[in-house]
Amino acid sequence: MAKKRPQKPGKKAQLADGEIPVVGAREPCPCGSGRRYKACHGRAASHAVTELVQRPFEGLAGEGDWVALRELVPAATVELTLKDGLPEGVPSVTLATVLPLAWPALRREDGSVLLGLQNDTPSGDLSRDLADTLLRALEAKPGTPVEARRLPAQSAASAAERPRLQELLDPEAPFAPQVHSGFEFWVPEAEAGQTSPEVTASLERANEAAIPTARLTGVEWAYWCRTPEKNHLRWVMPHSEERLLDALARLHAAGASSLGEGTRLVGSFRAHGLTVPVWDLPTDMEAEDVEKPAAAFAERLTAALADQAPLTTEERRARGGLTNRQVTLN
């Protein structure tokens, strides 16, 4: 995810009941501390959750893309298809990585809905929280954002009564993310020049912070990105963590874990129940340059995943190195 500039200390924004307003987990905390919300007042919210669902997007088409759009991609959209069809007056529903001012969702003037993915989640089930926001957006008045809300603590039984995305979205519909270079998709052409100063300022800040990102086309769930220091490939993988780490260790020990000259498998992280290996790439290696090496690596990985032999000493050492460099995002 693209980094955001710290917010300058200022007047604290408060709700009527004195609680800090809900904002995106990666947004500056509205209390003015300069820290991200999830590391400040959002920390308390994260502790007051129902039982954590480790894989909230399991069962949805494109599970790995959901994870990538939630954690890795600054600007992207996906057209969603509802299982029961669109309600009258709603021409489309679009998932967006981020919305202006960290809105959870937006009902546009034409009745279409934008659903934000990279927001704080009030419970331990991100899918259920997003479904709640989506249902409220479908009923919202056109031209209004959907306010964030933190539902009261619930038992597991009562929480299960709330629908999840898996119950609202068509499982057979394609999930095809479109990665954008900026956030101009926030403002339809018909509304250009009519946005509020707050939205315009939010758009400018978001565009300044966005890291160039591209989705590979030859393999699933892999995303190239450019940072000031180097380029990276971050690849969400569906395999069980233990099998995947064994396979990566076999390839690493055999000198077959890179994506070509100047590239290096540097580790992995966990996100929403899936493992995401990360490669460092040369600064001149563009997304299209990674396509063939990634496809070749996918073939090597398939063979390594099928290998059931015990790990050798070198492979165990390689696995230990990969495990030591592994982190968990959520």
Backbone bond lengths (Angstrom), bond angles and torsions (degrees), N, CA, C in turn:
res aa  C-N    CA-C-N  psi(-1)  N-CA   C-N-CA  omega(-1)  CA-C   N-CA-C  phi
1 M - - - 1.452 - - 1.505 108.87 -
2 A 1.330 116.62 146.18 1.444 120.40 -179.70 1.516 110.45 -69.48
3 K 1.307 117.55 143.89 1.449 122.47 178.89 1.508 110.18 -75.75
4 K 1.326 115.17 147.01 1.440 121.15 178.16 1.521 109.21 -111.87
5 R 1.326 117.04 146.22 1.440 121.02 179.43 1.521 110.60 -72.48
6 P 1.342 118.20 138.63 1.453 120.09 179.37 1.519 111.14 -59.11
7 Q 1.305 116.11 144.72 1.452 121.24 178.13 1.521 108.86 -80.80
8 K 1.329 116.59 137.99 1.447 120.11 178.64 1.525 108.92 -71.04
9 P 1.355 115.49 142.54 1.460 118.49 179.18 1.516 110.11 -56.75
10 G 1.295 116.36 141.61 1.462 119.57 -179.67 1.508 109.45 -164.85
11 K 1.308 115.42 -161.89 1.444 120.34 -179.36 1.513 110.75 -63.85
12 K 1.308 116.68 133.91 1.449 120.77 -179.15 1.521 110.68 -74.27
13 A 1.341 114.45 131.64 1.461 118.98 176.57 1.519 108.61 -86.79
14 Q 1.328 117.40 132.76 1.452 120.92 -175.65 1.520 110.85 -129.93
15 L 1.310 116.24 148.93 1.447 121.63 169.40 1.523 108.92 -83.54
16 A 1.321 115.86 170.69 1.461 120.04 -178.88 1.518 111.58 -59.59
17 D 1.339 116.51 -34.21 1.461 118.53 -178.16 1.517 112.57 -90.34
18 G 1.336 117.15 7.23 1.456 120.94 175.28 1.504 114.48 90.69
19 E 1.350 118.97 -1.75 1.453 120.39 179.43 1.519 110.63 -81.82
20 I 1.329 116.43 152.61 1.456 121.39 175.61 1.523 108.74 -69.33
21 P 1.337 119.36 133.37 1.468 120.36 -179.22 1.528 112.05 -59.86
22 V 1.324 115.61 154.12 1.452 121.39 177.38 1.522 109.31 -79.74
23 V 1.324 117.40 128.12 1.456 121.82 175.93 1.519 107.53 -132.89
24 G 1.331 116.26 179.09 1.452 120.21 177.74 1.516 111.36 -62.09
25 A 1.336 116.34 144.57 1.462 120.67 -176.67 1.517 112.06 -58.76
26 R 1.350 116.51 -29.91 1.461 119.68 -176.93 1.526 112.86 -99.95
27 E 1.329 116.26 1.77 1.458 121.10 177.47 1.528 110.10 -80.06
28 P 1.345 117.31 154.77 1.470 119.21 173.19 1.523 110.18 -58.43
29 C 1.315 116.68 137.69 1.457 120.54 -179.82 1.528 109.53 -64.01
30 P 1.328 118.03 133.14 1.467 120.34 -177.64 1.521 113.62 -67.99
31 C 1.332 118.67 -5.93 1.460 119.40 177.36 1.516 111.88 -73.26
32 G 1.367 116.98 -12.37 1.456 120.44 177.46 1.513 114.11 90.91
33 S 1.336 118.45 11.43 1.463 120.72 -177.89 1.524 112.54 -71.30
34 G 1.349 116.80 -21.78 1.457 120.64 -175.42 1.508 112.77 90.40
35 R 1.331 118.24 -9.47 1.458 121.56 177.88 1.523 110.34 -90.51
36 R 1.353 115.33 159.32 1.454 118.68 175.59 1.528 109.43 -65.12
37 Y 1.337 114.91 151.37 1.458 120.38 -176.93 1.525 111.71 -56.20
38 K 1.365 117.02 -42.21 1.462 119.27 -175.33 1.519 111.90 -67.51
39 A 1.351 117.38 -19.93 1.459 120.97 178.97 1.522 111.76 -98.77
40 C 1.330 116.94 1.62 1.461 120.45 -177.37 1.536 108.70 -123.75
41 H 1.332 117.71 -112.85 1.455 119.30 -178.70 1.528 112.83 -69.10
42 G 1.315 117.31 -20.52 1.450 119.05 177.14 1.506 112.97 -70.72
43 R 1.341 116.32 -16.40 1.465 119.52 179.94 1.517 110.82 -63.27
44 A 1.330 116.63 -40.55 1.467 119.93 179.03 1.517 110.40 -64.13
45 A 1.340 115.83 -39.61 1.460 119.30 -179.71 1.521 110.95 -64.14
46 S 1.339 116.03 -37.26 1.458 119.29 -177.34 1.516 111.65 -68.06
47 H 1.336 117.04 -22.87 1.458 119.54 178.94 1.521 111.77 -84.90
48 A 1.354 116.60 -20.32 1.459 120.48 -177.40 1.512 110.06 -98.03
49 V 1.332 116.95 53.53 1.451 120.65 -176.69 1.518 110.28 -114.40
50 T 1.317 114.56 162.00 1.444 119.09 171.01 1.521 107.27 -74.77
51 E 1.308 116.71 179.02 1.453 120.96 -176.49 1.527 110.96 -54.94
52 L 1.331 116.17 132.18 1.456 121.42 -174.46 1.522 111.49 -69.85
53 V 1.318 115.99 129.48 1.462 122.52 173.05 1.521 107.25 -90.77
54 Q 1.311 117.15 114.23 1.458 121.25 -172.76 1.523 112.68 -67.09
55 R 1.330 117.26 -36.46 1.464 120.60 -179.86 1.535 109.39 -123.88
56 P 1.325 116.97 78.73 1.465 120.07 -174.86 1.518 114.13 -64.99
57 F 1.356 117.39 -22.22 1.462 119.81 -176.76 1.523 112.43 -101.08
58 E 1.316 117.48 5.99 1.458 120.96 179.85 1.518 110.15 -61.09
59 G 1.320 116.35 133.06 1.455 121.06 -179.12 1.512 113.96 94.94
60 L 1.332 117.05 -13.67 1.461 120.45 175.05 1.523 109.86 -85.87
61 A 1.313 117.20 147.44 1.467 119.94 173.45 1.525 108.71 -61.37
62 G 1.342 116.24 134.92 1.455 119.89 177.91 1.518 113.79 70.84
63 E 1.330 117.74 41.63 1.464 120.43 -177.57 1.528 112.15 -51.83
64 G 1.329 117.23 -44.17 1.455 120.10 -179.06 1.523 112.79 -65.04
65 D 1.328 117.10 -33.64 1.464 119.93 176.61 1.529 110.69 -69.14
66 W 1.327 117.31 -36.89 1.463 120.02 175.19 1.537 109.79 -58.38
67 V 1.330 115.89 -45.09 1.464 120.50 179.61 1.521 110.37 -62.62
68 A 1.331 116.64 -45.41 1.463 120.64 -178.96 1.520 111.54 -62.88
69 L 1.318 116.85 -43.02 1.468 120.08 -179.24 1.524 111.31 -68.93
70 R 1.307 115.94 -28.30 1.471 119.76 178.04 1.531 111.24 -75.09
71 E 1.364 117.65 -37.98 1.454 120.63 -169.52 1.528 115.79 -114.99
72 L 1.323 119.02 -23.29 1.457 120.12 -168.14 1.521 115.35 -117.44
73 V 1.306 117.79 -32.02 1.462 121.39 -166.78 1.526 110.50 -100.92
74 P 1.325 117.96 125.06 1.469 119.61 -179.61 1.525 113.46 -67.67
75 A 1.328 116.65 -52.64 1.466 120.34 -171.53 1.524 110.39 -131.21
76 A 1.314 116.18 113.72 1.464 120.72 178.14 1.516 109.39 -159.61
77 T 1.327 115.27 156.02 1.460 122.00 176.77 1.523 109.54 -135.62
78 V 1.323 115.98 155.87 1.464 122.59 176.05 1.524 107.85 -144.12
79 E 1.326 116.42 131.77 1.462 120.15 174.41 1.531 108.78 -76.01
80 L 1.318 116.98 127.93 1.460 122.23 -179.27 1.529 110.30 -102.80
81 T 1.322 115.07 145.53 1.458 121.25 177.54 1.523 108.48 -114.85
82 L 1.311 117.18 121.04 1.458 121.41 179.99 1.522 110.81 -80.40
83 K 1.309 115.22 142.66 1.464 121.24 -177.19 1.529 111.81 -59.94
84 D 1.325 116.87 -39.04 1.462 121.23 -177.91 1.523 113.03 -98.84
85 G 1.334 117.18 12.94 1.452 120.34 -179.66 1.520 112.18 83.97
86 L 1.313 115.96 169.44 1.457 121.35 -177.98 1.525 110.62 -82.29
87 P 1.327 117.18 137.99 1.467 119.49 175.89 1.528 110.57 -64.95
88 E 1.293 116.01 159.35 1.459 120.35 177.52 1.529 110.14 -59.80
89 G 1.333 116.23 133.65 1.455 120.78 179.58 1.506 114.83 88.25
90 V 1.344 117.27 0.44 1.471 121.57 177.67 1.526 107.56 -115.83
91 P 1.334 118.47 99.34 1.464 120.04 -176.36 1.524 114.37 -71.87
92 S 1.348 117.40 -25.76 1.461 119.31 -178.14 1.521 110.16 -163.66
93 V 1.338 115.11 158.25 1.463 122.43 173.20 1.520 107.18 -127.60
94 T 1.315 116.50 124.60 1.460 121.74 -176.00 1.517 110.19 -124.75
95 L 1.323 115.72 127.98 1.460 121.32 172.58 1.518 108.50 -81.48
96 A 1.328 117.85 134.78 1.462 122.72 178.69 1.521 108.99 -129.86
97 T 1.310 116.83 142.51 1.463 119.25 179.32 1.516 110.83 -58.93
98 V 1.331 117.14 -49.19 1.459 122.62 -177.02 1.523 108.75 -139.68
99 L 1.325 116.35 146.74 1.455 121.76 174.47 1.525 109.19 -118.51
100 P 1.333 117.56 159.29 1.465 119.39 -178.45 1.517 112.19 -58.79
101 L 1.326 114.98 142.31 1.465 122.35 177.95 1.521 111.97 59.32
102 A 1.351 115.77 23.85 1.471 122.09 178.64 1.526 112.66 58.58
103 W 1.332 116.86 31.43 1.462 119.68 176.05 1.534 109.39 -62.36
104 P 1.304 119.08 137.45 1.462 120.68 175.49 1.522 112.49 -66.75
105 A 1.343 116.05 -33.61 1.467 120.79 178.77 1.518 108.38 -161.01
106 L 1.335 114.98 165.13 1.458 121.17 -178.47 1.520 109.07 -143.84
107 R 1.318 116.55 129.75 1.472 121.86 170.60 1.522 106.38 -99.10
108 R 1.314 116.44 111.19 1.462 120.95 -177.09 1.526 111.40 -73.37
109 E 1.334 113.79 169.16 1.467 120.24 -179.09 1.524 111.64 -58.80
110 D 1.336 116.88 -34.34 1.464 119.36 -179.25 1.526 112.64 -81.92
111 G 1.328 116.99 2.92 1.453 121.26 178.44 1.511 114.79 94.32
112 S 1.337 118.16 -11.87 1.457 120.82 179.82 1.526 110.16 -69.23
113 V 1.333 115.44 158.81 1.462 121.65 -175.29 1.519 110.01 -119.20
114 L 1.335 116.08 134.61 1.455 123.47 169.39 1.522 107.67 -111.88
115 L 1.332 117.20 126.76 1.458 122.80 -179.83 1.521 109.21 -111.41
116 G 1.325 117.70 120.10 1.462 121.95 -178.96 1.517 111.67 -82.87
117 L 1.334 116.42 137.48 1.464 121.47 -176.59 1.524 112.94 -99.56
118 Q 1.322 117.94 -35.12 1.456 120.93 -173.30 1.529 111.18 -93.20
119 N 1.312 115.21 63.15 1.459 120.85 178.77 1.517 110.10 -124.90
120 D 1.328 114.99 163.18 1.453 120.60 176.28 1.524 109.11 -60.41
121 T 1.319 116.42 148.32 1.462 120.61 179.98 1.530 109.04 -115.98
122 P 1.333 117.47 127.00 1.459 119.57 -174.57 1.514 115.42 -78.45
123 S 1.316 118.00 -11.88 1.462 119.71 179.24 1.518 108.58 -130.47
124 G 1.311 115.33 -174.02 1.458 119.20 -179.85 1.510 113.64 -86.29
125 D 1.327 117.46 2.70 1.466 121.37 -178.44 1.524 108.92 -122.06
126 L 1.303 116.31 97.89 1.457 121.70 -178.00 1.521 111.40 -60.56
127 S 1.324 117.09 -36.78 1.464 120.08 -179.99 1.523 111.03 -63.07
128 R 1.317 117.36 -41.30 1.456 121.04 -179.68 1.535 111.36 -67.86
129 D 1.337 115.70 -38.66 1.466 120.02 179.54 1.520 111.26 -66.56
130 L 1.340 116.96 -41.81 1.456 120.59 178.78 1.530 110.88 -66.15
131 A 1.326 115.84 -37.33 1.464 119.23 178.10 1.528 110.44 -64.49
132 D 1.319 117.09 -40.03 1.465 120.78 177.67 1.525 110.57 -61.24
133 T 1.343 116.42 -44.26 1.466 120.40 178.94 1.522 111.08 -64.39
134 L 1.324 116.86 -41.87 1.461 120.84 179.82 1.525 111.38 -61.71
135 L 1.312 117.43 -44.99 1.463 120.33 -179.31 1.529 110.89 -63.36
136 R 1.322 117.51 -38.20 1.461 119.82 178.01 1.524 111.18 -69.67
137 A 1.349 116.41 -34.21 1.465 120.06 178.47 1.524 111.02 -66.44
138 L 1.332 117.15 -37.76 1.465 120.57 179.94 1.527 111.79 -63.81
139 E 1.321 116.73 -25.12 1.462 121.13 -178.81 1.523 112.64 -101.87
140 A 1.326 117.40 -4.00 1.464 120.54 -177.21 1.525 111.03 -70.35
141 K 1.308 115.30 157.42 1.456 121.19 177.10 1.529 109.17 -70.95
142 P 1.338 119.14 133.62 1.473 120.32 178.16 1.524 111.79 -54.15
143 G 1.327 114.42 138.85 1.464 120.14 179.60 1.516 114.07 88.57
144 T 1.348 117.60 13.83 1.461 119.80 -178.36 1.517 111.57 -129.20
145 P 1.345 117.47 144.59 1.464 120.67 172.72 1.515 110.27 -77.90
146 V 1.322 116.15 156.71 1.457 121.59 175.40 1.520 107.64 -93.08
147 E 1.308 116.16 123.80 1.453 120.34 -178.40 1.523 111.02 -72.64
148 A 1.332 115.07 147.66 1.456 119.32 174.65 1.511 109.20 -72.00
149 R 1.311 115.45 148.47 1.459 118.65 174.94 1.520 108.41 -144.94
150 R 1.278 114.94 145.10 1.451 121.16 178.45 1.519 106.89 -109.12
151 L 1.310 115.60 109.82 1.456 119.99 -176.79 1.522 110.27 -69.14
152 P 1.324 117.81 150.93 1.463 120.11 177.78 1.517 111.15 -63.92
153 A 1.321 114.43 155.85 1.462 119.45 179.43 1.523 109.44 -57.39
154 Q 1.333 115.86 139.88 1.446 121.23 -177.20 1.514 110.04 -131.60
155 S 1.288 115.11 156.82 1.454 119.48 171.22 1.513 108.51 -73.61
156 A 1.316 115.68 164.14 1.465 119.22 179.10 1.529 110.48 -59.67
157 A 1.327 116.43 -35.89 1.470 119.72 -178.35 1.518 111.37 -67.64
158 S 1.345 117.35 -45.75 1.458 119.43 -178.42 1.517 111.24 -69.68
159 A 1.328 118.18 -35.21 1.462 121.08 178.03 1.517 110.53 -64.35
160 A 1.337 116.34 -34.52 1.459 120.23 -177.82 1.523 111.72 -67.76
161 E 1.324 117.36 -16.43 1.459 119.95 179.07 1.521 111.69 -75.20
162 R 1.322 117.62 -20.00 1.458 120.70 177.87 1.527 109.05 -79.77
163 P 1.336 118.34 136.56 1.474 120.03 -178.04 1.518 112.03 -67.86
164 R 1.315 115.51 158.05 1.460 122.96 175.40 1.524 108.05 -111.87
165 L 1.336 116.29 167.34 1.460 119.81 177.69 1.521 111.47 -56.64
166 Q 1.334 115.85 -35.86 1.456 120.16 -178.73 1.528 111.89 -60.42
167 E 1.338 117.27 -24.24 1.456 121.36 178.90 1.523 112.57 -89.11
168 L 1.340 116.85 -16.85 1.461 120.58 -176.18 1.524 113.21 -101.61
169 L 1.349 117.97 -30.04 1.456 121.15 -174.08 1.519 111.66 -97.11
170 D 1.319 115.48 147.77 1.464 122.20 178.50 1.529 108.94 -71.77
171 P 1.333 118.82 115.41 1.470 120.60 -177.31 1.520 113.57 -69.42
172 E 1.324 116.76 -16.75 1.464 120.51 -178.44 1.525 112.49 -92.21
173 A 1.314 117.30 -11.97 1.466 120.49 -178.29 1.525 110.35 -74.84
174 P 1.328 117.95 143.84 1.471 120.01 178.47 1.518 111.60 -66.41
175 F 1.317 115.48 150.70 1.468 121.95 176.13 1.518 105.68 -119.10
176 A 1.318 116.79 100.31 1.471 121.79 -171.21 1.522 110.47 -122.77
177 P 1.330 118.17 90.79 1.464 120.70 -179.53 1.528 112.45 -64.09
178 Q 1.302 115.22 141.42 1.462 122.57 171.87 1.523 107.32 -112.83
179 V 1.334 115.83 113.59 1.462 120.66 -178.95 1.523 108.91 -86.25
180 H 1.328 116.23 134.16 1.459 122.20 -178.09 1.529 110.45 -111.82
181 S 1.317 115.23 154.48 1.465 120.01 177.48 1.523 111.67 -79.42
182 G 1.316 117.19 -18.99 1.463 122.55 178.82 1.508 109.94 -154.10
183 F 1.328 115.73 -167.81 1.460 121.18 -172.25 1.531 113.04 -108.53
184 E 1.326 116.33 25.72 1.457 119.01 179.59 1.526 112.28 -62.64
185 F 1.327 117.44 -18.12 1.464 119.47 178.23 1.528 111.22 -64.77
186 W 1.323 117.52 -13.93 1.460 119.58 175.81 1.525 111.84 -60.83
187 V 1.333 115.79 -33.86 1.466 120.14 -171.23 1.532 109.74 -116.97
188 P 1.318 119.23 110.79 1.471 120.99 176.70 1.523 110.38 -60.30
189 E 1.322 116.03 152.77 1.468 120.21 -179.32 1.530 111.49 -56.49
190 A 1.318 115.93 -35.51 1.468 119.30 -177.95 1.526 112.23 -66.48
191 E 1.339 116.21 -20.87 1.459 119.98 -178.25 1.523 112.51 -106.68
192 A 1.330 116.96 5.22 1.466 120.11 -179.91 1.523 109.96 -58.41
193 G 1.335 114.82 133.49 1.453 119.93 -179.39 1.506 114.01 84.18
194 Q 1.342 117.18 -2.70 1.459 120.15 -179.07 1.522 112.66 -111.71
195 T 1.325 117.48 5.44 1.453 120.50 -177.10 1.521 111.14 -76.69
196 S 1.316 115.43 157.82 1.455 120.79 179.75 1.530 109.77 -72.66
197 P 1.333 117.87 157.60 1.472 120.32 177.30 1.521 112.21 -57.61
198 E 1.347 117.06 -33.83 1.465 119.94 -179.01 1.532 110.78 -66.38
199 V 1.334 116.61 -43.57 1.464 120.05 179.41 1.521 110.36 -68.11
200 T 1.330 117.44 -40.41 1.466 120.90 178.45 1.521 110.65 -60.81
201 A 1.330 117.10 -44.05 1.464 120.82 179.18 1.523 110.93 -65.70
202 S 1.327 116.67 -40.02 1.460 120.68 178.24 1.524 110.87 -63.41
203 L 1.341 116.53 -39.98 1.462 121.17 178.17 1.525 110.88 -62.81
204 E 1.326 116.69 -43.80 1.465 120.22 -179.96 1.524 111.24 -63.26
205 R 1.330 117.45 -43.60 1.460 120.76 179.75 1.522 111.05 -64.06
206 A 1.324 116.18 -42.86 1.460 120.18 -178.71 1.529 111.08 -64.26
207 N 1.336 116.83 -43.06 1.464 119.93 179.62 1.521 111.83 -64.00
208 E 1.319 117.08 -37.10 1.461 120.76 179.08 1.526 111.83 -64.59
209 A 1.328 116.62 -33.92 1.461 120.94 -174.70 1.526 113.58 -91.03
210 A 1.325 118.20 -13.33 1.460 121.10 -173.95 1.526 111.89 -65.26
211 I 1.305 116.08 131.36 1.465 122.81 176.71 1.530 108.22 -91.61
212 P 1.340 118.86 128.50 1.470 120.27 177.84 1.525 111.08 -54.29
213 T 1.317 116.08 127.30 1.466 122.50 -174.17 1.522 109.30 -140.11
214 A 1.324 116.28 146.04 1.463 120.71 177.46 1.521 109.41 -143.23
215 R 1.313 115.84 144.55 1.470 122.36 177.94 1.524 108.63 -94.08
216 L 1.335 116.74 127.74 1.463 119.43 177.96 1.525 109.84 -69.21
217 T 1.307 115.75 148.98 1.463 120.64 -178.11 1.518 113.05 -102.43
218 G 1.344 117.53 -19.96 1.458 120.48 -175.07 1.513 114.57 -86.89
219 V 1.318 117.32 -18.20 1.466 122.16 177.54 1.529 108.13 -134.54
220 E 1.319 116.18 160.87 1.465 120.05 -178.51 1.526 111.72 -84.10
221 W 1.325 115.41 142.00 1.461 124.18 163.37 1.529 113.52 65.43
222 A 1.327 117.71 28.40 1.471 121.42 179.50 1.525 109.33 -113.53
223 Y 1.337 115.85 135.59 1.461 121.51 -175.52 1.522 111.27 -132.16
224 W 1.323 114.44 125.55 1.469 122.34 174.13 1.515 108.63 -89.00
225 C 1.336 116.29 145.18 1.464 118.99 174.43 1.525 109.57 -147.54
226 R 1.332 115.03 155.37 1.458 121.56 179.20 1.526 109.33 -114.87
227 T 1.318 115.94 128.77 1.456 121.93 173.46 1.527 107.59 -117.60
228 P 1.318 118.48 167.42 1.472 119.50 -179.05 1.518 113.59 -58.29
229 E 1.346 117.77 -31.62 1.461 119.79 -175.75 1.528 112.95 -86.78
230 K 1.333 117.46 -42.90 1.468 121.66 -176.75 1.524 108.69 -163.39
231 N 1.315 114.91 171.84 1.456 120.32 175.62 1.525 109.34 -97.61
232 H 1.329 115.82 160.54 1.462 120.08 -178.55 1.520 110.23 -139.39
233 L 1.329 115.45 155.70 1.451 122.00 165.56 1.519 106.73 -119.43
234 R 1.323 115.84 124.91 1.463 121.89 178.13 1.523 107.01 -119.40
235 W 1.317 115.98 121.81 1.458 121.57 -165.87 1.521 109.46 -125.62
236 V 1.319 117.48 108.69 1.461 122.00 178.45 1.524 108.20 -76.25
237 M 1.347 116.45 128.16 1.465 119.72 -175.43 1.524 111.02 -122.93
238 P 1.348 116.55 141.51 1.468 121.03 -173.18 1.524 114.69 -86.14
239 H 1.326 117.98 -7.34 1.457 121.19 -173.23 1.528 111.31 -71.93
240 S 1.325 115.98 156.67 1.452 119.13 175.80 1.531 108.96 -60.22
241 E 1.316 115.87 145.08 1.464 120.47 -173.64 1.525 112.15 -59.17
242 E 1.324 117.83 -44.83 1.463 120.32 -176.79 1.525 111.42 -64.28
243 R 1.333 116.95 -45.35 1.466 120.19 178.61 1.522 110.95 -63.88
244 L 1.322 116.29 -40.69 1.461 119.44 -178.40 1.526 110.94 -66.39
245 L 1.321 117.89 -44.39 1.468 120.05 -180.00 1.527 110.55 -63.72
246 D 1.329 117.32 -38.70 1.472 119.51 175.79 1.524 110.43 -60.52
247 A 1.331 116.08 -45.64 1.463 120.24 -178.37 1.524 111.37 -65.16
248 L 1.314 116.97 -43.58 1.464 119.89 177.98 1.524 111.09 -62.98
249 A 1.337 115.98 -37.39 1.463 119.76 178.79 1.526 111.12 -65.26
250 R 1.330 117.25 -40.67 1.469 120.27 177.62 1.537 110.18 -60.35
251 L 1.337 115.55 -45.18 1.461 119.10 -179.22 1.525 111.16 -67.43
252 H 1.321 116.72 -40.59 1.460 120.46 -178.35 1.522 110.57 -64.15
253 A 1.329 116.18 -44.01 1.465 119.95 179.69 1.520 111.66 -64.80
254 A 1.323 116.24 -29.01 1.467 121.00 -179.88 1.519 112.41 -88.23
255 G 1.322 117.61 2.58 1.458 120.90 -178.52 1.514 112.94 70.36
256 A 1.341 116.14 27.41 1.461 120.14 -175.22 1.533 111.96 -120.35
257 S 1.326 117.04 21.47 1.457 119.24 -176.81 1.528 113.39 -97.35
258 S 1.316 117.67 -4.08 1.467 119.50 -177.94 1.525 110.29 -85.40
259 L 1.321 115.42 174.28 1.459 122.20 176.56 1.521 110.63 -114.71
260 G 1.323 115.85 28.84 1.452 120.70 179.66 1.514 111.93 118.81
261 E 1.310 115.71 179.80 1.457 121.90 -176.97 1.528 111.39 -59.64
262 G 1.319 114.71 133.03 1.459 119.94 178.23 1.505 114.84 82.25
263 T 1.349 117.89 1.17 1.468 121.11 179.47 1.521 109.11 -106.13
264 R 1.345 115.60 158.31 1.461 119.05 -177.48 1.519 110.31 -155.77
265 L 1.336 115.57 132.12 1.459 120.69 171.44 1.525 107.34 -74.33
266 V 1.324 116.55 116.32 1.470 119.42 -172.92 1.524 113.19 -105.24
267 G 1.312 118.45 -7.51 1.452 120.23 179.95 1.507 111.25 148.26
268 S 1.316 116.03 -160.12 1.460 120.74 -179.28 1.524 108.81 -157.41
269 F 1.325 114.83 167.77 1.456 119.62 173.11 1.518 109.02 -142.00
270 R 1.323 114.85 159.48 1.458 121.19 177.66 1.517 109.27 -97.32
271 A 1.311 115.95 139.79 1.463 120.51 177.18 1.518 108.96 -148.66
272 H 1.324 116.52 117.26 1.464 122.48 176.40 1.526 111.98 53.59
273 G 1.335 115.03 41.67 1.452 121.03 174.24 1.506 115.57 85.39
274 L 1.334 118.77 -1.43 1.454 121.93 179.06 1.536 109.88 -117.11
275 T 1.321 115.29 157.91 1.460 121.54 -179.68 1.516 109.83 -101.22
276 V 1.343 115.68 138.76 1.464 121.46 -175.17 1.530 109.47 -125.40
277 P 1.329 118.79 94.58 1.469 120.20 173.79 1.525 110.92 -65.82
278 V 1.336 115.40 150.19 1.464 121.63 -176.87 1.523 109.03 -130.00
279 W 1.328 115.77 133.43 1.465 122.24 175.42 1.523 110.01 -115.60
280 D 1.320 116.79 138.83 1.461 121.84 166.85 1.523 108.06 -82.75
281 L 1.321 116.40 138.19 1.465 122.12 -179.95 1.524 109.44 -125.45
282 P 1.317 117.93 154.67 1.468 120.02 174.22 1.527 110.81 -61.16
283 T 1.311 116.28 153.15 1.468 120.46 -176.72 1.527 112.71 -64.92
284 D 1.341 117.03 -21.77 1.463 119.33 -179.47 1.531 112.60 -94.92
285 M 1.320 117.65 5.99 1.463 121.47 -178.88 1.522 108.87 -90.12
286 E 1.333 116.53 110.29 1.447 122.12 -178.52 1.533 110.49 -87.78
287 A 1.321 115.70 172.54 1.455 120.47 -177.81 1.532 111.42 -58.60
288 E 1.331 116.56 -42.67 1.468 118.98 -178.61 1.526 112.26 -66.17
289 D 1.341 116.75 -24.33 1.460 120.63 178.52 1.526 112.18 -73.80
290 V 1.329 116.47 -18.44 1.466 120.99 -177.02 1.521 111.97 -91.15
291 E 1.323 116.87 -15.65 1.464 120.23 -172.90 1.535 112.81 -56.72
292 K 1.330 117.89 -54.83 1.466 120.33 -177.44 1.523 112.02 -67.43
293 P 1.327 119.76 -45.72 1.476 118.93 176.82 1.526 112.56 -59.34
294 A 1.334 117.45 -37.12 1.461 120.11 179.48 1.528 110.77 -67.35
295 A 1.327 117.34 -40.75 1.462 120.53 178.48 1.521 110.55 -63.98
296 A 1.331 116.90 -40.39 1.465 120.52 177.70 1.522 110.78 -65.94
297 F 1.334 116.73 -39.73 1.465 119.58 178.34 1.521 110.25 -64.18
298 A 1.323 117.72 -38.40 1.460 120.89 179.83 1.531 110.84 -59.14
299 E 1.322 117.66 -37.29 1.465 121.17 177.55 1.522 110.40 -67.52
300 R 1.339 116.82 -42.66 1.466 119.47 178.68 1.525 110.77 -64.72
301 L 1.329 116.00 -38.26 1.457 119.57 -179.57 1.525 110.78 -65.97
302 T 1.320 117.33 -40.25 1.466 120.38 178.70 1.515 110.86 -58.19
303 A 1.332 116.42 -43.42 1.461 120.42 179.04 1.529 110.86 -65.99
304 A 1.332 116.90 -41.01 1.462 120.62 -179.31 1.529 111.00 -67.30
305 L 1.323 117.37 -35.61 1.462 120.59 178.12 1.527 111.66 -65.95
306 A 1.323 116.40 -29.18 1.461 120.81 -179.19 1.523 112.39 -81.20
307 D 1.316 117.78 -13.51 1.465 122.48 -178.20 1.527 109.39 -76.30
308 Q 1.311 117.46 117.51 1.459 122.89 -177.48 1.525 112.91 -101.97
309 A 1.312 117.89 3.21 1.464 120.55 -178.59 1.530 110.34 -68.55
310 P 1.342 117.82 150.16 1.466 119.94 176.33 1.527 110.47 -59.55
311 L 1.318 116.77 148.31 1.458 120.61 178.69 1.521 110.54 -67.30
312 T 1.318 115.88 140.68 1.458 120.49 174.60 1.530 109.40 -75.63
313 T 1.325 115.32 174.06 1.463 119.69 178.28 1.525 111.03 -58.69
314 E 1.316 117.36 -44.45 1.461 121.06 179.26 1.525 111.52 -64.76
315 E 1.315 115.21 -39.45 1.462 118.99 -179.93 1.527 111.29 -68.48
316 R 1.339 117.14 -38.07 1.471 119.90 176.60 1.524 110.62 -64.62
317 R 1.338 115.89 -38.19 1.466 119.43 178.01 1.533 110.17 -64.92
318 A 1.329 116.30 -41.90 1.460 120.17 178.24 1.526 110.75 -64.52
319 R 1.313 116.64 -38.92 1.472 119.95 179.31 1.520 111.07 -65.32
320 G 1.329 115.64 -39.86 1.455 118.99 177.73 1.514 111.98 -61.21
321 G 1.332 116.28 -39.05 1.460 119.93 178.24 1.511 111.83 -65.14
322 L 1.338 116.38 -41.42 1.464 119.74 178.74 1.523 111.24 -66.18
323 T 1.333 116.68 -40.79 1.452 120.55 -179.90 1.523 111.69 -65.76
324 N 1.306 116.93 -39.12 1.468 120.60 -179.89 1.520 112.62 -65.57
325 R 1.324 116.01 -25.31 1.474 119.72 -179.03 1.527 112.35 -96.93
326 Q 1.331 116.70 9.86 1.460 120.25 -176.84 1.519 110.73 -91.01
327 V 1.331 114.80 137.75 1.468 120.45 177.96 1.530 108.27 -127.44
328 T 1.311 115.69 165.75 1.463 121.89 178.66 1.519 108.96 -119.61
329 L 1.334 117.50 126.70 1.456 121.18 179.83 1.513 111.86 -84.24
330 N 1.320 118.12 -26.07 1.453 119.03 -176.57 1.516 109.33 -154.86
